[in-house]
């Protein structure tokens, strides 16, 4: 099964590694192919650095820094970056 997991975030540096590890564990246990798309909404903590590091360590992770204009839906952000059609 191919899964795309879209995670919008703001100031979540503390929880991101645990969330990432949990997703990877579940995907591997079920032998799913997957991608994790983290969309940082301009965090003021170190969230951006955390997800960049995760993307360097795991080729299934993509990261985007996008200030959500008027809470623009994540799907519009992904279309903008040509991740989804």
Beta strands, then each sheet from edge to edge (+ up, - down):
strand 1: 2-9
strand 2: 33-40
strand 3: 61-65
sheet 1: 1+ 2+ 3+
end
